[in-house]
């Protein structure tokens, strides 16, 4: 397409009387631009929602746990649930409500029409003992409307009082809900930290297995080169060269697969933390040392678990609330005897109230008795509450059995890993010595390279097993702490 010589530029330069004016304008614009950039950068750094945390180049277990506690979306959702429950508790604690308003209406009758207006306000009160009160005041009225004052008070004497009242029960229920959600938040933190620990040492294991496979490839390549050299000298058969080259190719392929597995393990770690995949931080914590002294006795661990596990505390709160609900439904079957009092007064003149309404008002006070005759709904609700209470008790007993089973499973995993470490530790020395002897026999011409390659493969398998057993022992000990209800958020800190 041909260029249009008559086309105007998108931004026209501002007219200037001389070059000095142009320079001043450019300098002023440049200063404003730089200032704006600096202000934007400062705002981005100070704004918690806008500042993006830089991906880590090095990552320890403590750093991974700390970042997960800040960034994991599931944990953020649990924290928001806790804040919501706290907000609902504050709402349940409010005892008064206040509102004001006004209305205007056209009153039309045969041969007459008038405009009526009124300003009004109301205050209601309900405490946690069951007492209810209200004040309705209309200080101004025109037309058919008049200023008025109405007071009402009610207090229960038999049923519906204290924590069995609607306000008292709602407060107790919200308090229990906060405690339950607090325990659930703790469980969410525990699950997040446990997932990070498993993912972190899964990545550590994959990284160490890459090193093991690199050593295996180094031995296989060295043996392939040695076989090729000896074959050229006519000292060994060509089949030994082929055998060594095949083993080197297999080791190279295994190394590639292990490298891919290590990248996948790192991605799983970043997902467990709550950050994006594709990052490749250097994991600074190595395979943990095996420590047997920190393992308590099985009976002590089960006792501690039944005392500390938050799942049981949640069931206790639910049982408390359900017992109160059952008590409340039973209370509703009782007669209701309330002390009631009321005062009503209306201004004689239109307009604003100018005289005392108490002088012309009427006061009523007395007792009100109500007997529930149709009890079908209440009885059904009571039976439902009783069944739910029984189910919760059964679930709590079952949860205790599950907690004890969690502790026993952790112990079995610890015993299994401990046995594997002992056996594989002995095998590691044997496998290392076998490889040395096989290499020496080949160098002295007493054997072919088959024994060297088999010894190298066995050494790789044993090294991988030792690495696996050490990490499994550590993770099993962490699972035991988790089963006992210990706080895992301080791991590595």
N, C-alpha and C positions, 0 to 999 in steps of 0.2 A: 504494500500500500504506500502510495506516495505521501511524503510528509507535507503537512499543510503549513506553509510559511506564514499565513495570517492567523494561525491559532494562537490564542492568548495563553500565557502560563497559568497554572492552576492557582498559584499564590502571587498576587501582584505586589511589588515592593511599595512600601509606604513612601509618599512624596516627601522630599526633604529639600530644605532651602540650600544647603551646602553640604560638603563632605563632612564637616565637623559634626553637624546635626546627625548625619547618618551613623557616624562612629559612636556618638553618645547613645543613640538608640540601640545599636547592636550590642554595646557593652552592657546596657541596662537589661536587655533581653537575656544576654548570656548569664548575667548575675542572677536574674530571676530563675532561669532554668536550673542553674547549679544549686541554688537555694531550695528549689522544689525537689530536686533529686535527693538532696541531703535530708530534707524533712521526711520524704517518703521512706528513705532507708531507715531513719531513726524510728519512724512509726512502725515499720515492719519488724524491727528488732524488739521494740517494746511491747507490741501487741502479741499476747500469748496465742491467740488463735491464728495469727498470720505467719509467725516465725516458723520456718521449716527446719527441723533438726537435721543436721548433716549426718549422712550415713557414716557409720564407724569404720575406721581402717583397722583397728584392733579391738577385740571383743573378749573380755573375760566373762566368767560365769556370773559374777556379781553385776557387771554392766548389763548383761543380757537380762537378768532378773529385774534390775531397776528399770530398764527401758520397757520391758513387758508390762510392769506395773503402771507405767505411764501411758502406753500406747495400745495395749491389747483391746480391740473393740468390744469383746465380750465382757471384759472387766469394766470398761467404761459404761456399758449398759447396766451392769450390776450396780455401779456407783450411782448412776442416775436413778435407779429403782430405790436405792436407799434414801437419796435426797427427796424423792417423791413421797416416800413413807413418812419422813420427818415433816414434810409440809402438811400431809394429811393429819398428823398428830397435832400440829399447831392449829389447824382448822378445828379439830375436835375440842381443843382447849378454849375456843372462843365461847363466851357465855352471853354475849349481847349482840343484837343486831339493831341498826338504826337506819331509817329511811324517811325521806320527806318528799312531798309532792303537792300537786294542786290539780283542780279540775274546774272546768267551766261548761255549763250546759244551758241550752235555751228551753225554757219551760213555756209551752203554749197550751192555753185552755180556751174554750169558747169565749170570745170577747176580751181575752186578756193574754198577754205574753210577757215574760220577764226573763232576765238573764241572771243566772245563779252562778256564783263562784265560791271556791273554798280553797284555803291553804291548810295542809295537814302534815303531821309527822307522827311516827310511831317508834317506840322503843320496846323491844322484847327481851326478856331475860329468862335464862334457864341454867340452873347450877347442877352440880354433879350429885346432889342429894335428891333431886327430883322436883325441887321447887321451881314453879313457873310463874312469871309475871309479865305484864304488858302495860304500857302507857300509850294512849292515843290522844293526841292534842291537835285541835283545829283552832288556831288563834284568830282566824279571820274568816268571815262568811258574809256573802251578799245574796240578796234575793231570797229564795226559799231555804238557803243554807245558813246555818248559824255556827258560831264558834262553840266548841264542845270539848269536854274532857272525860276520858274513860280510863279507869284503872281496874285491873284484874289481877288476882293472886290465887295460886293453888299450891298446896303442899300435901304430899301423900303421908298417911299415917300407918297403913298396913302393908300394902303391896306397891311395887313400882318405886321404891325409894332406894337411896344409896347407889351402889354400883349396879343394882337391878333396874334402875331407871333408864330411860332411853339415852339420856346424856351421859350418865355414869358408865353405862355399858359400852357406848361408843368410844369413850375415852380409854377405858381399859382395853378394848379391842384394838385401838390404834397404838397404844403403848406396847401391847404384845406383838403387833405387826411390825413395829420398828425393831424390836428385839429379834424377831424372826428374820427380817430382811438383813439385819446386821450380821447374823450368823450365816445367811446365804451369801452375803458379800465376802465374808471370810472364806467360805468354801470356794467361791469363785476365784479368789486370790490364790488359794491353795492349788486349785486345778490349773490355773495359769502358770504358777511357778513350777509345778510338777511337770507340766508339758514342756516348759522351757528347758528344765534340767534334762529331761529325756532327749529332747531335740538337740541340745548343746552337746551332750556326750555321744549322741548318735553321729553328729558331725565330727567330733573329735575322733571317734572310732574309725569313721570313713577316711579321715585324713591320715591316721596312723596306718591304716591298711594300705593306703597308697604308698607309704614309705616301705612297708613290708614287700609289696609287689615290686617296687623299684629295686630293692635288694635282690629279689628273685630274678628279675630281668637282667640285672648286672651279672649274676652268676651264670645265667643261661647264655648270655652273649659271650661271656668270657670262655665258657666251655665250647661254644660254637666256633670261636676264633681258634682256640687251641686244637679242636678236632680238624679244622680246615688246614692248619699248619702241619699237623702230624700226617694228614692224608697226603699233602703235597710231598712230604718226605718219604711216603710209602711205608709209614710205620703202623698205620691203622687202616681198617677197611673203610671204603666210602660210605657204607651204611651208617657208620657212627657219625659222620658229618651230617648226613640227612637227619638222623635222629636228633642231633644237637640243634640243628637249624629249626626243625619243627617245634622243639621245646621252646626255643627263643621266640618264635612267632607266637606260640600260645601264651607265653608270659607277657609279650607285648600287647596282645589282645586283652588279656586279663587286666593289665595295667590301665588300658584305655577304659574298660568297663568300670574299674574301680574309681578312676578319676571322674567319670560321669556320675557314679554313685555318690562321690564326695560333694559334687556340685548340687545334686538333688538334696542331700542331707543339709547342706547350708541353706538352701531355699526353704526347707521345712523349718529350720531354726528361725529364719526371719519371719515366716508366717506365724510361728508360735509367739514371737515377740510382738507381732502386730505391725511389721514394717514390710516394705515391698521386696519382692524376690529379685534376684539378679545381683545382689550385693555379695561381695566376697571378702568379708573381714577376716583378718588373721586371728584365729582362736588362740588366746594366750594360755589358757588352762590345759594342762596335759592330762594323761590318764591318771586318775587318782590312785594314791597308794592304798593298799589294803590294810585296814585297821580293824582288828577283831575286838578291841577293848570296849568300843562304844555300843556293842550289842547287848541289850538287857536280857534278863531271863524271860521266857515265854509267859509265865504267870504274871510277872510284873508288867509286861507289855500289854497283855489283855486287860488288866486292871486299869492301867493308865488310859487305854483306849476307851473303855466304858465310862471313864470319868471325864475325858476331855473332848470326845468327838462332838462336833457341832450338830450333827444329824440328830443325836439324842436330845440336845438342848432345844432344837426346833420342835421335836415331838412333844417335849415337856410344855412348851409354850402353847402349842396347838391343843394339848390336853387341858391345860388351864382354861383356855378360851372356850373350849367345847363344854367343859364342866359348868362354866358360868352360863353358857347359853342354855344348858339343860336346867339349871337352877332358875333362870329367868322365865323359861316356858312354864315351869311348875309354879312360879310366883304369879303368873298371869291367871291361873285357875283360882286364886284366892279372891275374896271380896276386896273391892277397892273403896277405901274410906279416905276422903280428902278434906282438908280444911280449905274453904273457899271464901273469898272476899271480893267485893266489887264496888266501884263508885262510878256514878254517871251524872253528868251535869251538862246543860245546854244554855248558852247565852240567850237572853231575852231579846236583845237588839242585834240588828245586822251590823256588819263592819267588824272592826277589831275588838277583842275582848277588853273591856275597860273596868269591869268589876270582878270581884272574887267569885269564881265558879263554885267554891266549896260551900258558900252560904246557901246556894239553891240546889245543891246536888243531893243525890240519894245514895245511901250506903247500905249494902247488904253484906252479911257475913253469916257463916254457918258451916255445917258439915254436909258432905255429899257422899252417899253410899251407892255403889253400883255392884250388882251381882251378875256374873257371867252365866247366862242360861244356856246358850248354844256353845258348847265347849268342843265341838267336833274338830274345828281347825286347830285349836290350841293343843288338843290331845294328839293329833297327828304330828304337829310340830315337836311336841315333847318326845314322842316315840322315835321320830327321825333323829332328834338330837341324841337320844340314848343309843341308837344303833351306831351313829357316827362316832360316839365316844368309845363304844366297844371296839369298833374297827381301828381307831387310833391306838388303843391299848395293844391290840394284837400286832399292829404294824410296828410299834415301838419294840415289842419283844422280838419280832423278826429282825428288826434292824440291829438289835444287840447281837443276835446270832451272826448276822452278816459281818458286823464289825469284828467279832472274834475270828471269823473265817478269814477276813482280810489280814489280820495279824498273823494267823497261821500260814497263809499263803506267802506272806513276806518272809517268814522264817524259813519255809521250804526253799524259796528262791535263794536266800542267803546260804543255806546249807549246800544247795546244789552248786552255786558259784564257788563256794569255798572248797568243795571237793574237786571241782574242775581245776581251780588254781593250783592245788597241791599236785594233782596228777599231771597236768600239762607242764607245770614247772619242772618236774622230774623228766618228762618226755623232751622238754626243750634242751636240756643238757645232753640227753642221749642223741637227739636228732642233730645237734651241732657236732658232736663227736663223730657220728656216722658220716656226715658230709666231709669232715676233715679226713677220715680214713679212706673214704671212697676216692677223694681227690688224690691222696697219696698213692693208692694202689694203681690208679690210672697213670700217674706220673712215672711209676716204677714199671709200668707195662704188665702188671699182674691182673688187670681187669679192664673191661671196656667202659665206655662212659654211661652205660645204662644205670649202673649203681649211683653214679654222681647225680644224674638227673632225677632219679627216684629219691635220693637223699635230699636233694634241693627241694623237691615238691613236698616231701614230708616236713622239712624244716619250715617251709612257708605255712603249711597247714597248722603246725603246732604254734608258731608265732601268732598267727591269726586267732587261734583258740585261746591263747593266754591273754591277748588283748581283749577279746570278747568276754572272757571270764572275769577279768578285773573290772571292766565297766559294768557288767551285770551285777557283780557284788556291790559296787557303789550304788547303783540304781536300786537294788533290792534293799539296801540299808536306808535309802531315802524313802522308798515305798513303806518301809516299816515305820519310819517317823511319821509319814503321812497317815498310816493306819492308826497310829497311836494318838493322832490329833495334835501333833506338834506343829508349831508355826514354821512354815518353810520359807517365809519371805526373807529370813536372815541368812539363807544359804549362800555361802561364798562371800558374805559381807564381813 
